[in-house]
Amino acid sequence: MAQLLILLTFVVIIGVVVFLRVRSSGGRERVAARAAPLVRVFLERTGYQLIGAAGMQLEAQAERWQHMYLASHSGQPYDVHLVRLYHGLEVHWQHLKTAAYRNFTWSQTWWCPLASPPRTQFHVAERSNLNPRMQSSWRPAFPRMMATGDAELDRRFLVYTAHDEHAVRAILANPTLRGALLGCAHVDLRVLADSVSFSDPMQTNAVHMLGGPMASIPIMVDPGRTFEMTLPLHEHIASILHGAASMSR
């Protein structure tokens, strides 16, 4: 409950600070204009492209992002959907923010479509999801919960599967994948029949990377700087998706 209150307080603070910063800086247009060059660098360094923008110059994609950002301040959802290739795997990232009366949605999701169903399918998520006050809309992907036999993993995570538990244990025992999951501030990894995905409904990983709730406030009101500083997070999550997809075949 304490964690939920902290996150909700952080969301409110961010909303107030964004409003004041945009007003006091001379307008949202200046914020978008300052961010555009860093968005272009982010696209160049990651290989991401805006969905549906294949072949479009990076400058044009950054300009398109500007329009999306400005539209979000006129009541439209901020819905950025990017896609790139990572070691042959198509990685999508969706950054979604919506705001309405008493209803605020703020999330990041990475996913990769799979050409064929993996032999081993499973779901790894934070144990705190069992608390109905934490994630009221959260549901496991499979009905059967299992223990991995790894004390550190089992203390923190829930693991679900409808497949061979021995195969799931072998995948999660992989040192690289195990270390990558434990290194995340929030985990919701699903290997399903048609995709592998990683969800972060409160952007906990980004906030943690930026130094925690209070330290991240002055960064997150600057979208260009946020893109720049969270670039390592995209590499980290992409490596998790690639590893989980590869080992589940």
C-alpha positions in Angstrom: 0.0 0.0 0.0 2.8 2.4 0.9 4.4 1.8 -2.5 1.1 2.5 -4.3 0.7 5.8 -2.4 4.2 6.9 -3.3 3.6 6.1 -7.0 0.3 8.0 -7.0 1.8 11.0 -5.2 4.6 10.9 -7.8 2.1 10.9 -10.7 0.3 13.9 -9.2 3.6 15.8 -8.6 4.7 15.1 -12.2 1.4 16.4 -13.5 1.6 19.7 -11.6 5.3 20.2 -12.4 4.7 19.5 -16.1 1.9 22.1 -16.2 3.9 24.7 -14.4 7.1 24.1 -16.4 5.3 24.3 -19.7 3.6 27.5 -18.7 6.7 29.2 -17.3 9.0 28.1 -20.1 7.1 30.1 -22.7 5.0 27.3 -24.0 4.9 23.6 -24.9 6.2 24.4 -28.4 9.6 25.4 -26.9 9.7 22.1 -24.9 9.0 20.1 -28.1 11.5 22.0 -30.1 14.3 21.5 -27.5 13.5 17.8 -27.4 13.3 17.0 -31.1 17.1 16.8 -31.7 17.5 14.4 -28.8 14.6 12.3 -30.1 16.4 12.1 -33.4 19.6 10.9 -31.7 17.6 8.4 -29.7 16.1 7.0 -32.9 19.5 6.9 -34.6 21.3 5.1 -31.7 18.6 2.5 -31.1 17.4 1.9 -34.6 13.8 2.6 -33.6 11.4 4.0 -36.1 7.9 5.4 -35.6 5.4 2.7 -36.5 4.3 3.3 -40.1 7.3 5.5 -40.8 9.6 3.1 -42.5 12.0 4.9 -44.9 11.1 8.3 -43.4 14.1 10.5 -42.5 15.0 10.7 -38.8 14.5 14.5 -38.9 11.0 14.0 -40.2 10.3 11.3 -37.6 11.4 13.7 -34.8 9.1 16.3 -36.3 6.3 13.9 -36.3 7.0 13.1 -32.6 6.8 16.9 -31.9 3.3 17.0 -33.4 2.3 14.0 -31.2 3.7 15.6 -28.1 1.9 18.9 -28.8 -1.3 17.1 -29.5 -1.1 15.4 -26.1 -1.4 18.9 -24.5 -4.6 19.5 -26.4 -6.4 16.5 -24.9 -5.2 13.7 -27.2 -3.5 10.7 -25.8 0.3 10.6 -25.9 0.8 7.3 -27.7 4.3 6.8 -29.1 4.8 3.4 -30.8 8.3 2.6 -32.1 9.7 -0.5 -33.7 13.2 -1.8 -34.4 15.2 -5.0 -35.1 17.3 -6.4 -32.3 19.4 -9.4 -33.3 16.8 -10.3 -35.9 13.8 -9.9 -33.5 11.2 -7.2 -34.1 10.9 -5.2 -30.9 8.0 -2.8 -30.4 7.8 -0.2 -27.7 4.7 1.7 -26.8 4.7 4.7 -24.4 1.2 5.7 -23.5 0.0 8.6 -21.4 -3.7 9.5 -21.1 -5.3 12.0 -18.7 -8.9 12.5 -17.9 -10.9 13.5 -14.8 -9.8 11.1 -12.0 -8.3 8.8 -14.6 -4.6 8.8 -15.5 -2.9 6.1 -17.5 0.9 6.0 -17.7 2.7 2.9 -19.0 5.5 1.5 -21.1 5.3 -1.9 -22.9 7.8 -3.7 -25.0 6.9 -6.7 -27.1 8.0 -8.9 -30.0 5.7 -10.9 -32.3 6.6 -14.5 -32.7 6.3 -16.4 -36.0 5.4 -19.6 -34.3 4.3 -20.6 -30.8 7.3 -21.3 -28.4 7.5 -24.7 -26.9 7.7 -23.2 -23.4 5.4 -20.4 -22.4 5.4 -18.7 -19.0 4.7 -15.5 -17.1 7.1 -13.9 -14.6 5.8 -10.9 -12.5 6.3 -9.1 -9.2 4.9 -10.9 -6.2 3.3 -7.6 -5.1 0.7 -8.2 -7.8 -1.1 -10.6 -5.5 -2.0 -7.5 -3.4 -5.4 -6.4 -5.0 -4.7 -2.8 -3.9 -1.5 -2.7 -6.0 -2.6 -3.9 -9.4 -6.4 -4.4 -9.5 -6.4 -5.0 -13.2 -3.5 -7.4 -13.2 -4.1 -11.1 -14.2 -1.7 -14.0 -14.6 -1.4 -15.3 -18.2 -1.6 -18.9 -17.0 -3.7 -20.6 -14.3 -0.9 -22.7 -12.7 1.6 -21.0 -10.3 5.0 -22.7 -9.9 8.1 -22.4 -7.7 11.4 -22.1 -9.5 13.4 -23.6 -6.6 15.6 -20.4 -6.7 15.1 -18.7 -3.3 15.9 -15.2 -4.6 13.6 -15.5 -7.6 10.8 -17.1 -5.6 10.9 -14.4 -2.9 10.4 -11.6 -5.4 8.5 -13.1 -8.4 5.4 -15.1 -9.2 5.9 -17.6 -12.0 3.0 -19.1 -14.0 2.9 -21.6 -16.8 0.7 -24.2 -18.5 3.8 -26.0 -19.8 6.7 -28.1 -18.6 7.8 -26.6 -15.3 11.3 -28.2 -15.7 11.7 -26.2 -18.9 10.7 -23.0 -17.3 13.1 -23.5 -14.4 15.9 -24.2 -16.9 15.2 -20.9 -18.7 15.0 -18.8 -15.6 18.2 -20.4 -14.3 20.1 -19.0 -17.2 22.6 -16.6 -15.5 22.2 -13.8 -18.1 18.4 -13.8 -18.0 18.2 -14.4 -14.3 20.5 -11.4 -13.6 18.7 -9.2 -16.1 15.4 -9.9 -14.4 16.7 -9.3 -10.9 18.3 -6.1 -12.2 15.0 -4.6 -13.1 13.0 -2.4 -10.8 9.7 -3.9 -12.1 9.1 -7.1 -14.0 6.2 -8.4 -16.0 7.5 -10.8 -18.6 5.2 -12.9 -20.6 6.2 -15.6 -23.2 2.9 -16.4 -25.0 1.9 -18.3 -28.1 2.1 -15.2 -30.4 4.5 -12.9 -28.6 7.0 -12.2 -25.8 6.3 -9.0 -23.9 7.5 -6.9 -21.0 5.1 -4.5 -19.3 5.8 -1.6 -16.9 2.4 0.0 -16.1 3.9 2.8 -13.9 7.2 3.3 -15.7 8.9 2.1 -12.5 12.1 1.0 -14.4 12.5 4.5 -16.0 11.9 6.3 -12.7 14.4 4.0 -11.0 17.0 4.6 -13.7 16.6 8.3 -13.4 17.3 8.2 -9.7 14.0 7.6 -8.0 10.7 9.5 -7.8 12.0 12.9 -6.6 15.2 12.9 -8.6 13.5 12.0 -11.8 10.9 14.8 -11.7 13.1 17.5 -13.3 14.2 15.0 -15.9 10.8 13.6 -16.9 9.4 17.0 -17.5 12.1 17.3 -20.2 11.0 14.7 -22.8 14.2 14.9 -24.9 16.4 14.4 -21.9 14.3 11.5 -20.8 14.7 9.8 -24.2 18.5 10.3 -23.9 18.9 9.1 -20.3 16.6 6.0 -20.6 18.3 4.6 -23.7 20.1 1.9 -21.7 16.7 0.7 -20.4 15.7 -0.1 -24.0 18.8 -2.2 -24.5 18.2 -4.0 -21.2 14.6 -4.9 -21.9 15.4 -5.9 -25.5 18.0 -8.3 -24.3 15.5 -9.8 -21.9 12.9 -10.3 -24.7 15.5 -11.7 -27.0 16.8 -14.1 -24.4 13.4 -15.3 -23.3 12.3 -15.8 -26.9 15.4 -17.7 -27.9 15.4 -20.1 -25.0 11.7 -20.8 -25.2 11.8 -22.1 -28.8 
